[in-house]
Amino acid sequence: MSVDLLVVGGGPVGLATALYAVRRGLTVEVLEPRPGPVDKACGEGLMPGGLTALAELGVHPDGHAVKGIRYLSARGSAVADFRHGLGRGVRRTELHSRLAGAVEHAGVAVHRLSATDLRQDADGVDVATSSPGGTEGPTLRAGHVVAADGLHSWTRRHLGLDHPPDRAARYGLRQHFHLAPWSNHVDVLWAADAEAYVTPVGDDLVGVAVLSRRRRPFAEHLAQFPSLASHLAGAEPATAVQGAGPLRQRSRRRVDGRVLLVGDASGYVDALTGEGISLGLAQARAAVSAVAGGHPRDYERAWLAATWRCSLLTHGLLQATRPQVARRALVPLAARAPWVFSAAVNELGRSA
């Protein structure tokens, strides 16, 4: 079996990579051992640019309209409305299902296999596989491989591209509640050592995610946010708590010969910007363009161009807010300079 492109990982970014490849006239197949739709702990807020990119792929996920982002604390609030259309709160499972349907409609084969070995030569890549039960699968031949296998990417580790771990690792927890949204924004609440992200994802469904360097039960994290706990009082959980981490996984580089890394496999984008899916789509498009053009190394430069704004903002915010006094001051500062806050949100959210 031989194709132009083999995608390792069938999450949203991997499936989008397959769709971009089809549009460029490449033959493409996907490896994903898990049956879909696959859920995971994430914020589930799509920026306007991400929605535009999905629409261009013919993907229109259902959800709840989002006007912008609000930063909230006991000392005030700062609001940034999107200038380039509405965003949308979308369940991860809904997004995955819609992309999977588009990939099936495009005739792309998704194999329920895992990659177990990868060897390159001058003309292509051989990928050994196994079934979910551990049985040896076929070895697949492809001109190039795009790895979209997530935060703890097997491909990144296998190629020796893992960056040394961040000492100040962060972890995430997320749960949904049967509750009518009380805001048309993605609310980001700040506490002493955590942030909570509240995303309306349906007319009667709200997602709550908490990120922190301290590992505690979800209920203990929520206790740091009295206003949020008040909203959730008596609300019935709609899903179990899911976790992710350690976050802030990074890669030494994004191209190794004929293998390219996209999405979380190429480096985690912190939820502070709400930009994960939008950025993953931009990376997928750039990776396919580099492969189709016959210059895979060009993707490294394109990846840097796509990610530098997000990386600069999130790293700066995280470094600046490590001291508790800085965390307490962030929202009042954003409220006093709303044009700066709004400009940052809209610069990140306008395109994917």
C-alpha positions as CSV (number, residue, x, y, z in Angstrom):
1,M,0.0,0.0,0.0
2,S,1.5,3.4,-1.0
3,V,0.0,6.9,-0.7
4,D,1.4,10.4,-1.0
5,L,0.6,11.2,2.7
6,L,-0.1,9.2,5.8
7,V,-1.5,11.0,8.7
8,V,-0.7,9.5,12.1
9,G,-3.5,10.5,14.5
10,G,-7.2,11.0,13.7
11,G,-8.2,13.8,16.0
12,P,-9.6,17.1,14.6
13,V,-6.3,18.4,13.3
14,G,-5.3,15.0,11.8
15,L,-8.7,14.8,10.0
16,A,-8.4,18.3,8.8
17,T,-4.9,17.5,7.4
18,A,-6.4,14.7,5.4
19,L,-9.1,17.1,4.0
20,Y,-6.5,19.6,3.0
21,A,-4.5,16.8,1.3
22,V,-7.5,15.7,-0.7
23,R,-8.0,19.3,-1.9
24,R,-4.4,19.5,-3.0
25,G,-4.8,16.3,-5.1
26,L,-2.8,14.0,-2.8
27,T,-3.7,10.5,-1.9
28,V,-4.0,10.2,1.8
29,E,-4.9,7.8,4.6
30,V,-5.1,8.1,8.4
31,L,-4.0,5.9,11.3
32,E,-6.2,6.2,14.4
33,P,-6.7,3.2,16.7
34,R,-9.6,4.7,18.8
35,P,-13.1,4.6,17.6
36,G,-14.6,8.1,17.3
37,P,-15.7,10.5,18.3
38,V,-12.9,10.9,20.8
39,D,-13.3,13.3,23.7
40,K,-10.6,15.0,25.7
41,A,-10.2,17.8,28.2
42,C,-10.1,21.0,26.3
43,G,-11.7,24.4,26.4
44,E,-14.0,23.9,23.3
45,G,-14.1,27.5,22.3
46,L,-13.6,28.1,18.5
47,M,-12.4,31.6,17.5
48,P,-13.9,33.2,14.4
49,G,-10.9,32.4,12.3
50,G,-11.2,28.7,13.2
51,L,-14.8,28.6,12.2
52,T,-14.0,30.2,8.9
53,A,-11.3,27.6,8.2
54,L,-13.7,24.8,9.1
55,A,-16.4,26.2,6.8
56,E,-13.9,26.3,3.9
57,L,-13.5,22.6,4.5
58,G,-17.2,22.1,4.4
59,V,-17.4,21.5,8.2
60,H,-20.1,23.3,10.2
61,P,-20.3,22.0,13.8
62,D,-23.3,22.9,16.0
63,G,-22.7,24.8,19.2
64,H,-23.4,28.0,21.0
65,A,-22.5,31.5,19.6
66,V,-19.7,33.3,21.5
67,K,-19.2,37.0,21.2
68,G,-15.7,37.2,22.7
69,I,-13.6,36.6,25.8
70,R,-14.1,38.0,29.3
71,Y,-11.4,38.0,32.0
72,L,-12.9,38.0,35.4
73,S,-11.6,38.3,39.0
74,A,-12.7,39.5,42.4
75,R,-11.1,42.9,41.4
76,G,-13.0,43.5,38.2
77,S,-13.5,42.4,34.6
78,A,-12.2,43.0,31.1
79,V,-14.1,42.2,27.9
80,A,-12.9,41.8,24.4
81,D,-15.6,41.2,21.7
82,F,-14.6,39.6,18.4
83,R,-14.5,42.1,15.5
84,H,-14.5,39.6,12.7
85,G,-17.6,37.6,13.4
86,L,-18.8,35.4,16.2
87,G,-16.9,32.5,17.7
88,R,-18.7,29.3,18.8
89,G,-18.6,27.0,21.8
90,V,-18.5,23.4,20.3
91,R,-18.3,20.1,22.1
92,R,-15.1,18.3,21.2
93,T,-17.1,15.2,20.2
94,E,-19.3,17.3,17.9
95,L,-16.3,18.8,16.1
96,H,-14.7,15.3,15.8
97,S,-17.9,13.8,14.4
98,R,-18.3,16.5,11.8
99,L,-14.7,16.2,10.6
100,A,-14.9,12.4,10.5
101,G,-18.1,12.7,8.3
102,A,-16.3,15.0,5.9
103,V,-13.3,12.7,5.7
104,E,-15.6,9.7,5.0
105,H,-17.4,11.7,2.4
106,A,-14.1,12.5,0.7
107,G,-13.3,8.8,0.5
108,V,-10.3,8.9,2.9
109,A,-9.5,5.5,4.6
110,V,-9.1,5.7,8.4
111,H,-7.3,2.5,9.6
112,R,-7.9,1.4,13.2
113,L,-4.1,1.0,13.7
114,S,-1.3,2.5,15.7
115,A,2.1,3.4,14.4
116,T,4.8,1.2,16.1
117,D,7.9,2.0,14.0
118,L,8.9,4.5,11.4
119,R,11.8,4.3,8.9
120,Q,12.6,6.8,6.2
121,D,14.6,6.6,3.0
122,A,15.2,9.0,0.1
123,D,11.9,8.2,-1.5
124,G,9.4,7.7,1.3
125,V,8.5,6.5,4.8
126,D,7.6,3.0,6.0
127,V,5.3,2.9,9.0
128,A,4.9,-0.4,10.9
129,T,1.5,-0.7,12.6
130,S,-0.4,-2.8,15.2
131,S,-4.1,-3.3,15.9
132,P,-5.7,-2.0,19.2
133,G,-5.4,-5.5,20.5
134,G,-1.7,-5.6,19.9
135,T,-1.7,-7.8,16.8
136,E,1.0,-6.9,14.2
137,G,-0.5,-4.9,11.3
138,P,0.7,-4.1,7.9
139,T,3.6,-1.9,7.1
140,L,2.3,1.2,5.2
141,R,4.4,3.1,2.6
142,A,3.9,6.8,2.1
143,G,5.7,9.6,0.4
144,H,5.5,11.7,3.6
145,V,4.0,11.4,7.1
146,V,2.2,14.1,9.0
147,A,2.0,13.4,12.8
148,A,-1.1,14.7,14.5
149,D,-0.9,12.3,17.4
150,G,-1.5,14.7,20.2
151,L,0.1,16.2,23.3
152,H,2.2,13.1,24.2
153,S,3.0,12.3,20.5
154,W,4.6,8.9,19.9
155,T,6.0,10.2,16.7
156,R,7.7,13.1,18.3
157,R,9.3,10.9,20.9
158,H,10.3,8.2,18.4
159,L,12.1,10.8,16.3
160,G,13.9,12.3,19.3
161,L,12.2,15.6,18.8
162,D,10.9,16.0,22.4
163,H,12.0,19.2,24.1
164,P,13.1,18.9,27.8
165,P,10.0,19.1,29.9
166,D,8.9,22.4,31.5
167,R,9.6,22.4,35.2
168,A,6.5,24.4,36.0
169,A,4.1,21.9,34.3
170,R,0.4,22.7,34.2
171,Y,-2.5,20.3,34.2
172,G,-6.1,20.6,33.0
173,L,-9.4,19.2,34.2
174,R,-12.8,19.6,32.5
175,Q,-16.5,18.8,33.1
176,H,-19.8,19.8,31.6
177,F,-23.0,20.8,33.4
178,H,-26.6,20.8,32.4
179,L,-27.2,24.5,32.7
180,A,-28.3,27.4,30.5
181,P,-25.3,29.6,29.7
182,W,-25.3,32.8,31.7
183,S,-22.8,34.5,29.3
184,N,-22.3,34.8,25.6
185,H,-18.6,35.0,26.1
186,V,-15.9,32.5,27.0
187,D,-15.2,33.5,30.6
188,V,-11.7,33.2,32.0
189,L,-11.7,33.5,35.8
190,W,-8.4,34.1,37.6
191,A,-7.5,32.8,41.1
192,A,-4.3,32.5,43.1
193,D,-2.9,29.5,41.3
194,A,-5.4,28.5,38.6
195,E,-7.6,29.8,35.8
196,A,-11.1,28.5,35.0
197,Y,-12.5,28.6,31.5
198,V,-16.3,28.6,31.1
199,T,-17.6,27.9,27.6
200,P,-21.2,27.8,26.5
201,V,-21.4,24.8,24.2
202,G,-25.2,24.4,23.9
203,D,-28.5,26.1,24.9
204,D,-28.5,24.0,28.1
205,L,-24.8,22.9,28.4
206,V,-21.8,24.7,29.8
207,G,-18.2,23.4,29.8
208,V,-15.9,24.3,32.7
209,A,-12.1,23.7,32.4
210,V,-9.5,24.5,35.1
211,L,-5.8,24.8,34.4
212,S,-3.2,24.9,37.2
213,R,0.2,23.9,38.3
214,R,-1.3,22.3,41.4
215,R,-2.9,18.9,41.1
216,R,-6.1,18.9,43.1
217,P,-9.6,17.3,42.7
218,F,-11.9,19.3,40.4
219,A,-14.2,20.3,43.2
220,E,-11.3,21.8,45.2
221,H,-10.2,23.8,42.2
222,L,-13.8,25.2,41.8
223,A,-13.8,26.3,45.4
224,Q,-11.2,29.0,44.4
225,F,-13.9,30.6,42.2
226,P,-16.9,31.6,44.4
227,S,-18.8,33.3,41.6
228,L,-18.5,30.3,39.4
229,A,-19.4,27.9,42.2
230,S,-22.5,29.9,42.8
231,H,-23.6,29.6,39.1
232,L,-23.0,25.8,39.2
233,A,-24.8,25.3,42.5
234,G,-27.4,22.5,42.0
235,A,-26.5,22.0,38.4
236,E,-26.3,18.4,37.3
237,P,-23.0,17.2,35.8
238,A,-23.4,16.2,32.1
239,T,-20.1,14.4,31.8
240,A,-17.4,12.9,34.0
241,V,-14.3,14.9,34.9
242,Q,-11.5,14.5,32.3
243,G,-7.9,15.4,32.7
244,A,-4.9,16.3,30.6
245,G,-1.3,17.0,31.2
246,P,1.4,17.7,31.9
247,L,0.8,20.5,29.4
248,R,3.4,22.7,27.7
249,Q,4.9,19.9,25.7
250,R,7.3,21.2,23.1
251,S,9.3,19.9,20.1
252,R,12.9,20.7,19.1
253,R,11.7,21.2,15.5
254,R,8.7,20.3,13.4
255,V,10.3,18.6,10.4
256,D,12.4,15.5,10.4
257,G,13.1,14.5,6.8
258,R,9.8,13.4,5.4
259,V,7.9,13.6,8.7
260,L,6.1,16.8,9.8
261,L,4.4,17.5,13.2
262,V,1.1,19.4,13.5
263,G,-1.3,20.3,16.3
264,D,-0.4,19.4,19.9
265,A,2.3,17.0,18.5
266,S,4.3,20.0,17.3
267,G,3.9,21.9,20.6
268,Y,1.1,22.7,23.0
269,V,-0.7,26.0,22.7
270,D,-2.0,27.2,26.1
271,A,-5.7,27.8,26.5
272,L,-5.2,31.4,27.5
273,T,-5.8,32.5,23.9
274,G,-8.5,30.0,22.9
275,E,-6.5,29.4,19.7
276,G,-5.7,25.7,19.8
277,I,-7.9,24.4,17.0
278,S,-7.5,27.5,14.8
279,L,-3.7,27.2,15.0
280,G,-3.8,23.4,14.4
281,L,-5.8,24.0,11.2
282,A,-3.3,26.6,10.1
283,Q,-0.5,24.2,10.7
284,A,-2.3,21.4,8.9
285,R,-2.8,23.6,5.8
286,A,0.8,24.7,5.9
287,A,2.2,21.2,6.2
288,V,0.1,19.9,3.3
289,S,1.2,22.9,1.2
290,A,4.8,22.1,1.9
291,V,4.4,18.4,1.0
292,A,2.4,19.2,-2.1
293,G,5.0,21.7,-3.2
294,G,7.8,19.2,-2.8
295,H,9.6,21.2,-0.1
296,P,8.7,19.7,3.3
297,R,11.4,21.8,5.0
298,D,9.5,24.9,4.2
299,Y,7.0,23.9,6.8
300,E,9.3,24.8,9.7
301,R,9.3,28.4,8.6
302,A,5.5,28.4,8.1
303,W,5.0,26.8,11.5
304,L,7.0,29.5,13.2
305,A,5.2,32.2,11.3
306,A,1.8,30.8,12.3
307,T,2.6,30.3,16.0
308,W,4.8,33.1,17.1
309,R,2.0,35.5,18.1
310,C,0.3,32.9,20.2
311,S,3.5,31.7,21.8
312,L,4.6,35.2,22.7
313,L,1.3,36.2,24.3
314,T,0.7,33.0,26.2
315,H,4.3,32.6,27.4
316,G,4.4,36.3,28.4
317,L,1.1,36.0,30.3
318,L,2.1,32.8,32.1
319,Q,5.5,34.2,33.1
320,A,4.0,37.6,34.2
321,T,1.3,36.0,36.3
322,R,3.4,33.5,38.2
323,P,3.6,35.7,41.3
324,Q,0.2,36.0,43.0
325,V,0.4,39.7,43.1
326,A,0.7,39.8,39.3
327,R,-2.3,37.5,38.9
328,R,-4.4,39.8,41.0
329,A,-3.3,42.8,39.0
330,L,-3.9,41.3,35.5
331,V,-7.6,41.8,35.1
332,P,-7.6,45.4,36.5
333,L,-4.8,46.2,34.1
334,A,-6.7,44.7,31.2
335,A,-9.8,46.7,32.2
336,R,-7.9,49.9,32.3
337,A,-6.4,49.3,28.9
338,P,-9.3,47.6,27.1
339,W,-8.0,48.5,23.6
340,V,-4.8,46.5,24.2
341,F,-6.8,43.5,25.5
342,S,-9.2,43.7,22.6
343,A,-6.5,44.1,20.0
344,A,-4.6,41.1,21.3
345,V,-7.7,38.9,21.3
346,N,-8.8,40.0,17.8
347,E,-5.3,39.7,16.3
348,L,-5.2,36.1,17.4
349,G,-8.8,35.3,16.5
350,R,-9.2,36.8,13.0
351,S,-7.5,34.1,11.0
352,A,-6.4,30.5,11.0
